[in-house]
Amino acid sequence: MVDSTTNRWENLMEELWLSSKPHHHYNVDKAYALDRFNSGIELYRAIDSKFGLRGKKILDVGVGTGGVACAFSKSSEVTGIDVDDNFIKIAKAQMGNRKKSFRLLKWDGVKIPFGDSSFDVVLCFDILEHVPDPDGLAKEIARVLKRNGLVFVTTENKWSPWFIIRDPHYGIPINVLLPRKVREFLVLRVFKLDNKLEDWHWFGSLGEVSNLFKKHGIDMETFDDLKDREFYKLKCNSYGIFSSLLKKIYKTMIIYGVGKKV
């Protein structure tokens, strides 16, 4: 069930969206921002039911429109960081009266602006594929994470049949399987869909993501508790008649991982 303040946030976002420039790469609109909030509620429920999040200090790396961070701030202190000014503005609109439990900061995309062992939990949803140096980000996450702290990671799986047919960022067939230079040529020169390629990496497996974090002292494993939850329905709703099929194969589309700093 959506938080009772959502209607007020809708009005704030509507006003803000009319005066803001949408992100040049993503197909982001008000509906997307609201969907992320609803998705965040399901993510929070699934993670909290297994690990307990009440009272934890949480960092959301790449906070985006702020929906996930808002959902997690209901019982925890959440800090969101992002490289995009417009995303920060929209996230602030979603923040509403949660300023005591939810703060936002601009991020340079490289060094996380906090000291060592600052957070109990780090969220990294759909970010790894967009940063030039995922190893550097994993190292920074490990640095700011407390001992026995948890990191939750999602990233798109390049072996997903759906993503092979249609790249989730640009809609180009087999784009996710191509070397970066080829993807860059197609996106920038042939189809002219962007002014720079932002999906830097495609990992392809949980093992590859796990190895990325393991070298920095974080042990990763799958997190399957979202199977058949509302989160999947929200993600699949826009695909109409393909919805039921996508729900069955969705697990192959997104890699979910949880890691513990040892």
RAZI-V372250 format. One record per residue. D_CENTER is the distance of its C-alpha to the mean C-alpha in whole Angstrom. Layout:
# RAZI-V372250
D_CENTER  D_CENTER
This chain:
# RAZI-V372250
21  19  20  24  22  20  23  24  20  21  24  22  19  22  24  22  20  24  24  21  21  18  15  18  15  13  15  13  16  17  16  13  12  14  13  9  12  13  11  10  14  14  11  13  16  16  15  17  20  20  19  20  18  21  22  19  18  14  12  8  8  7  7  8  10  10  10  8  10  13  13  13  16  18  20  18  18  15  14  11  12  11  13  14  17  16  13  14  17  15  14  17  18  16  17  21  23  21  21  23  20  17  17  15  16  16  15  17  14  16  18  16  19  20  23  23  22  20  18  18  14  11  8  6  2  4  6  9  10  10  12  16  16  14  17  17  14  15  18  17  14  18  20  18  18  21  23  22  19  16  12  10  8  7  8  10  14  16  19  18  21  19  17  20  22  20  17  14  14  17  19  21  23  23  21  18  21  23  23  21  25  25  22  23  26  25  22  24  28  28  26  25  22  21  22  20  18  14  13  15  15  15  15  17  17  16  19  18  15  17  20  17  17  20  22  21  22  19  20  17  18  16  15  17  17  15  18  19  18  17  13  15  17  15  13  17  19  19  20  24  26  24  22  24  23  20  19  21  20  16  16  17  14  11  11  11  12  14  16  19  20  24
